[in-house]
Amino acid sequence: MEYRVEALSRAIRRTEPDVILPVDQGATRTLVAAAPGLPASVKAAPVPPLPSLDLADDKGRLAALLAVSGLPMPRTLAVAADVEFETAVRGFRFPVLLKQTRNAGGRGIEWFNDPETLIARVRRAPPEAGDLIAQEFIPGSDFGCNVLCHQGEIVAY
């Protein structure tokens, strides 16, 4: 992280930006770490505190928060190489996705059409506690729209 903060500091000195807008998890974490040392002339986009970033970056913890909050989400289960997991996942609607809890952008996702194949995969390569979740697949599109506003007016999108 120190390297990233120093690289950001060098870029600020070189370019003298008016504002810093982080665009991904790594950039947001770098901005949180660098914020106390930013020059007064540089405005930074509001960023959440590290504990909130940690929660959002962990798919298992985020799913648990959504569940207790009553917010809609795909059915999610922590993966373990045990009978309890095998019994629970047999009750899922397939297809089911196996996801690393701390990966983004769809990297490392595995697709399973039936419980037997998923269970065999977990038995073959048991995960460390908290490393994987199983989620029911929900068909649809995933997209985002980013905007830059000034005094409530969209200036770029």
Secondary structure, DSSP 4 states (H G I P E B T S, - for coil): -HHHHHHHHHHHHHH--SEE---SHHHHHHHHHHGGGS-TT-EE-----HHHHHHHH-HHHHHHHHHHHT-----EEE--SSHHHHHHHHTSPSSEEEEETT--TTTT-EEESSHHHHHHHHHHSPPPTTSEEEEE---S-------EEETTEEEE-
